[in-house]
Amino acid sequence: SSFGSATPHSIRLLIIILFVALLPYLLSFLCFLLAFVAAVFATPNFTSMELPKETPSGNLHQQMMWDLYKLQNEESRVKGDRVEIIFEAWKQLRGKCQRYWTDDIDNDKLFDAHEYLKAAISRCRSMVMGGGNDVKTIAPCHVEIMKAFEECKNLSSFANKKSSSTSSSDATPE
């Protein structure tokens, strides 16, 4: 038999070898695809929200996003440098929550709050990076992340000890 001729058996063997070699990559891609689809369908559609006509009352975090909207001359798209600042703030909140949890490692509720905060940040970053760099997307995300951080902080005995020793007029997160 010559080197260039292939039998049906050798072709089947080659296909099986290629399939087995590529299987881990296919599985990774399928897992990524499933996670992406789950995140998209599990997330409420914030893009259909209407921006308020006046400043919302009550919630400090909503007020911050409203101020951002006004700062941009009522432009609903958030510019890249401002998005990066928001992402950095979320990252710092995640780090603080993680420190609270590592200081109180046996606190299961704090662990759950930390995991929820991480998931919210990940989901929101994905939405923003996927074209949702819009106040209508970022504002609800920011509110959710700030509430999750506040829950983390409230569950932390370390944060509660620290905040009781500082001034109660300080409204910024630890």
Sine and cosine of phi, psi and omega as CSV:
sin_phi,cos_phi,sin_psi,cos_psi,sin_omega,cos_omega
0.00,0.00,0.60,-0.80,-0.02,-1.00
-1.00,0.06,0.31,-0.95,-0.06,-1.00
-0.91,0.42,-0.58,0.81,-0.10,-1.00
-0.99,0.17,-0.26,0.97,-0.05,-1.00
-1.00,0.06,0.65,-0.76,-0.01,-1.00
-0.85,-0.52,0.71,-0.71,0.03,-1.00
-1.00,-0.02,0.36,-0.93,0.05,-1.00
-0.84,0.55,-0.57,0.82,0.02,-1.00
-0.90,0.43,-0.70,0.72,-0.02,-1.00
-0.93,0.36,-0.53,0.85,0.05,-1.00
-0.92,0.38,-0.69,0.72,0.05,-1.00
-0.88,0.47,-0.66,0.75,0.03,-1.00
-0.89,0.46,-0.66,0.75,0.03,-1.00
-0.90,0.44,-0.67,0.74,0.03,-1.00
-0.89,0.45,-0.68,0.73,0.02,-1.00
-0.89,0.45,-0.69,0.72,0.01,-1.00
-0.88,0.47,-0.70,0.71,0.03,-1.00
-0.89,0.45,-0.68,0.73,0.01,-1.00
-0.88,0.48,-0.73,0.68,0.00,-1.00
-0.90,0.44,-0.63,0.78,0.00,-1.00
-0.93,0.37,-0.57,0.82,-0.05,-1.00
-1.00,-0.04,-0.13,0.99,-0.06,-1.00
-0.83,0.56,-0.73,0.69,0.01,-1.00
-0.87,0.50,-0.60,0.80,0.01,-1.00
-0.93,0.36,-0.64,0.77,0.03,-1.00
-0.90,0.43,-0.68,0.73,0.03,-1.00
-0.90,0.44,-0.67,0.75,0.04,-1.00
-0.88,0.48,-0.70,0.71,0.01,-1.00
-0.89,0.46,-0.68,0.73,0.02,-1.00
-0.90,0.44,-0.65,0.76,0.04,-1.00
-0.89,0.45,-0.70,0.71,0.04,-1.00
-0.87,0.49,-0.70,0.71,-0.03,-1.00
-0.89,0.45,-0.68,0.73,0.03,-1.00
-0.90,0.44,-0.67,0.74,0.02,-1.00
-0.90,0.44,-0.65,0.76,0.01,-1.00
-0.90,0.43,-0.73,0.68,0.00,-1.00
-0.89,0.45,-0.66,0.75,0.02,-1.00
-0.89,0.46,-0.67,0.74,0.01,-1.00
-0.91,0.42,-0.64,0.77,-0.02,-1.00
-0.92,0.40,-0.71,0.70,-0.07,-1.00
-0.99,0.16,-0.34,0.94,0.02,-1.00
-1.00,0.09,-0.24,0.97,-0.07,-1.00
-1.00,-0.07,0.76,-0.65,0.05,-1.00
-0.88,0.47,0.47,-0.88,0.00,-1.00
-0.99,0.10,0.99,-0.12,-0.02,-1.00
-0.99,0.17,-0.25,0.97,-0.09,-1.00
-0.95,0.32,-0.27,0.96,0.02,-1.00
-1.00,0.06,-0.08,1.00,0.01,-1.00
-0.93,0.36,0.56,-0.83,0.10,-1.00
-1.00,-0.03,0.62,-0.78,0.10,-1.00
-0.96,0.29,0.61,-0.79,-0.02,-1.00
-0.92,0.39,0.49,-0.87,0.01,-1.00
-0.99,0.13,-0.35,0.94,0.03,-1.00
-0.67,-0.74,0.18,-0.98,-0.04,-1.00
-0.88,0.48,0.80,-0.59,0.06,-1.00
-0.93,0.36,0.56,-0.83,-0.02,-1.00
-0.98,-0.20,0.41,-0.91,0.14,-0.99
0.99,-0.12,-0.93,0.37,-0.17,-0.99
-0.99,0.11,0.88,-0.48,-0.02,-1.00
-0.86,0.50,-0.64,0.77,-0.07,-1.00
-0.95,0.32,-0.62,0.78,0.11,-0.99
-0.90,0.44,-0.63,0.78,0.03,-1.00
-0.87,0.49,-0.65,0.76,0.01,-1.00
-0.88,0.47,-0.68,0.74,0.00,-1.00
-0.94,0.35,-0.60,0.80,0.08,-1.00
-0.88,0.48,-0.67,0.74,0.03,-1.00
-0.88,0.47,-0.63,0.78,0.06,-1.00
-0.88,0.48,-0.69,0.72,0.03,-1.00
-0.86,0.51,-0.71,0.70,0.02,-1.00
-0.91,0.41,-0.64,0.77,0.01,-1.00
-0.86,0.51,-0.53,0.85,-0.03,-1.00
-1.00,0.03,0.33,0.94,-0.03,-1.00
0.84,0.54,0.67,0.74,0.03,-1.00
0.88,0.48,0.45,0.89,0.13,-0.99
-0.99,0.10,0.83,-0.55,-0.09,-1.00
-0.98,0.22,-0.39,0.92,0.05,-1.00
-0.97,0.23,0.73,-0.68,0.04,-1.00
-1.00,-0.08,0.82,-0.58,-0.05,-1.00
-0.92,0.40,0.44,-0.90,-0.10,-1.00
-0.80,0.60,-0.67,0.74,-0.02,-1.00
-0.92,0.40,-0.56,0.83,0.03,-1.00
-0.96,0.28,-0.58,0.81,0.07,-1.00
-0.88,0.48,-0.69,0.73,0.01,-1.00
-0.89,0.46,-0.60,0.80,0.04,-1.00
-0.91,0.42,-0.67,0.74,0.03,-1.00
-0.90,0.43,-0.70,0.72,0.04,-1.00
-0.86,0.51,-0.67,0.75,0.00,-1.00
-0.90,0.43,-0.64,0.76,0.04,-1.00
-0.89,0.46,-0.68,0.73,0.03,-1.00
-0.89,0.46,-0.65,0.76,0.01,-1.00
-0.89,0.46,-0.66,0.75,0.02,-1.00
-0.91,0.42,-0.63,0.77,0.05,-1.00
-0.89,0.45,-0.67,0.74,0.04,-1.00
-0.87,0.49,-0.68,0.73,0.02,-1.00
-0.89,0.45,-0.65,0.76,0.03,-1.00
-0.91,0.41,-0.67,0.74,0.03,-1.00
-0.90,0.44,-0.63,0.78,0.03,-1.00
-0.90,0.44,-0.65,0.76,0.05,-1.00
-0.90,0.44,-0.65,0.76,0.05,-1.00
-0.86,0.51,-0.70,0.71,-0.03,-1.00
-0.92,0.39,-0.67,0.74,-0.02,-1.00
-0.93,0.37,-0.42,0.91,0.08,-1.00
-0.98,0.22,-0.28,0.96,-0.02,-1.00
-0.68,-0.73,0.85,0.53,-0.21,-0.98
-0.87,0.50,-0.41,0.91,-0.03,-1.00
-1.00,0.06,-0.01,1.00,-0.04,-1.00
-1.00,0.10,0.99,-0.16,-0.05,-1.00
-0.91,0.41,-0.60,0.80,0.01,-1.00
-0.91,0.41,-0.60,0.80,0.04,-1.00
-0.93,0.38,-0.63,0.78,0.08,-1.00
-0.86,0.51,-0.72,0.69,0.02,-1.00
-0.88,0.47,-0.65,0.76,0.03,-1.00
-0.90,0.44,-0.65,0.76,0.03,-1.00
-0.90,0.44,-0.70,0.72,0.02,-1.00
-0.90,0.43,-0.64,0.77,0.03,-1.00
-0.90,0.43,-0.68,0.73,0.02,-1.00
-0.87,0.49,-0.71,0.70,0.02,-1.00
-0.86,0.51,-0.70,0.72,-0.02,-1.00
-0.91,0.41,-0.66,0.75,0.01,-1.00
-0.90,0.45,-0.69,0.73,0.01,-1.00
-0.90,0.44,-0.70,0.71,0.00,-1.00
-0.88,0.47,-0.73,0.68,0.00,-1.00
-0.89,0.46,-0.69,0.72,-0.02,-1.00
-0.92,0.38,-0.67,0.74,0.05,-1.00
-0.86,0.50,-0.67,0.75,0.01,-1.00
-0.89,0.46,-0.67,0.74,0.01,-1.00
-0.90,0.43,-0.69,0.72,-0.03,-1.00
-0.92,0.39,-0.71,0.70,0.00,-1.00
-0.92,0.40,-0.43,0.90,0.01,-1.00
-1.00,0.09,0.30,0.95,0.06,-1.00
0.95,-0.31,0.09,1.00,-0.01,-1.00
-0.99,-0.12,0.55,0.83,-0.01,-1.00
-0.98,0.18,0.91,0.42,-0.15,-0.99
-0.70,-0.71,0.57,-0.82,-0.02,-1.00
-0.86,0.52,-0.56,0.83,-0.01,-1.00
-0.91,0.41,-0.39,0.92,0.06,-1.00
-1.00,-0.08,-0.73,0.68,-0.10,-1.00
-0.93,0.37,-0.64,0.77,-0.06,-1.00
-0.86,0.51,-0.80,0.61,0.02,-1.00
-0.89,0.45,-0.58,0.82,0.05,-1.00
-0.89,0.45,-0.73,0.69,-0.02,-1.00
-0.88,0.48,-0.68,0.74,0.03,-1.00
-0.88,0.47,-0.71,0.71,0.01,-1.00
-0.88,0.47,-0.69,0.73,-0.02,-1.00
-0.92,0.39,-0.67,0.75,0.02,-1.00
-0.91,0.42,-0.64,0.77,0.05,-1.00
-0.90,0.43,-0.65,0.76,0.03,-1.00
-0.90,0.43,-0.65,0.76,0.04,-1.00
-0.91,0.41,-0.67,0.74,0.02,-1.00
-0.87,0.49,-0.62,0.78,0.06,-1.00
-0.89,0.46,-0.70,0.72,0.04,-1.00
-0.86,0.51,-0.74,0.68,-0.02,-1.00
-0.90,0.44,-0.66,0.75,-0.01,-1.00
-0.92,0.40,-0.52,0.86,0.00,-1.00
-0.99,0.15,-0.23,0.97,-0.07,-1.00
-1.00,0.05,0.85,-0.53,0.06,-1.00
-0.94,0.35,-0.53,0.85,0.03,-1.00
-0.90,0.43,-0.72,0.69,-0.01,-1.00
-0.91,0.40,-0.61,0.79,-0.01,-1.00
-0.93,0.37,-0.61,0.79,0.06,-1.00
-0.91,0.42,-0.68,0.73,-0.04,-1.00
-0.91,0.41,-0.68,0.73,-0.04,-1.00
-0.95,0.31,-0.46,0.89,0.04,-1.00
-0.96,0.28,-0.37,0.93,0.01,-1.00
-1.00,-0.01,-0.18,0.98,0.04,-1.00
-0.96,-0.27,0.08,-1.00,-0.02,-1.00
-0.92,0.40,0.68,-0.74,0.01,-1.00
-0.97,0.22,-0.13,0.99,0.01,-1.00
-0.99,0.11,-0.11,0.99,0.02,-1.00
-0.97,0.23,0.93,-0.37,-0.08,-1.00
-1.00,-0.08,-0.07,1.00,-0.02,-1.00
-0.99,0.15,0.52,-0.86,0.03,-1.00
-0.91,0.42,0.49,-0.87,0.01,-1.00
-0.86,0.51,0.00,0.00,0.00,0.00
